[in-house]
Structures are given as structure tokens and as C-alpha cells.
Amino acid sequence: MTQWQRRSGRKTTGGLLKRHSKKKKYQRGRDFVPAHVAAVKARKIRTKGGGEKLMMLGSDVANVIVKGKAQKAKILTVAENAADSQFVRRNIITKGSIIQTELGKARVTSRPGQHGVVNAVLVEESHPNKPKA
């Protein structure tokens, strides 16, 4: 079903508002298509003006910033997600989610559904040689 980015048809009291214009194509939205931890897969979407957006459907690689330098790291799993606790179970990547990578935990700074890439900043480094106490 189509999503509409327009004013509600009802007043705060519950009464109906008179419609002053019909629905326009530019007022349409899109359904949320989640980006999962999976093999890299993206889809191109045409935007207004003929531009394109890359919609990420799955990614197992993230560009992680470590001490000012970017490194590619394999995504292992989604550790936390403030947007929705169910996204952690389903391994859905959104902006602000904490992902577990080979380098450690990282916070996603890009919007995978809009940018088509997973960029992240390292939050907590993993120490493979660190003794367990």
C-alpha cells in the first residue's frame, strides 16, 4: 500500500477536514525496506529530477572509521538498535545501530536504506590477545 507524506484527513478532535487538493505524485512515500546482515545487495531507485538513490537490501561489509582512518570490516551481527529492539533479533541495520564487526563494536552513521552503504565509527575495540579476567 502506498504511503502518503501529507496532512491527516482528520482534525485533532476527530472531525473530518475538507480536502483542498487531490493527492500528488510528489507526496508519495515508500515502504520501509530493511537492510539485513547478509551478502551485499542493493537496488537503485529513481528520485525526483532523475537522480538515483541506492537502497541497501543486505550488507556484510562496513566502512569503519578507526582513529581517523577508514577500514573495511566484516559485519558479524547487530548488537544494539535504539530504533527497535526487534531489529537486533532480525539483524536489521539502521542509522544509529551498534554493529559487531571484526574490529569491535561500531555505531552506524550512514542511512543504508537511502545511501546504499554502511559507514560506521568504532565505539569499542576488540582485543584478541587480552586475557579474560
Steps between C-alpha positions, in 0.01 A plus 500: 500500500630846416620728781398867478706790635215741545271653761260274685140497383376552856507779757642440849138480623429217256292698251565479126702770324394623160749393234626805311694309233540150365798275574813584300774261390770696690312441827546124478736324736653151499464199721789424735723234346748385766873446440600163643837350589536287187688489171535843339186583303368843399221637283492828305204733547419794275439825687337828402707681238639176355754436777561161654519361851653166592281300733705246696321167543788308654859565600771305678768771467524838671738795456618555858689813608784406738712788635414719200572230240234299313523121493273236351378256761275195487169545686438209736165599654285788625571550872259785588239712327324789673243526219343160575604207720364255240758629247775336711336158472441542127852644435363821342749785456376859540670831577605505866508124545803339667651225285756239600787495248837328479657820640253529788170675563416789266212751474342537153512861375353455151143420398531164320148518358573839339877507441561141394808461719573425867737754659581473868720643777685266735357515852674213675810319378528124526825371651569144382816468715343647814487246788152425634463589866 
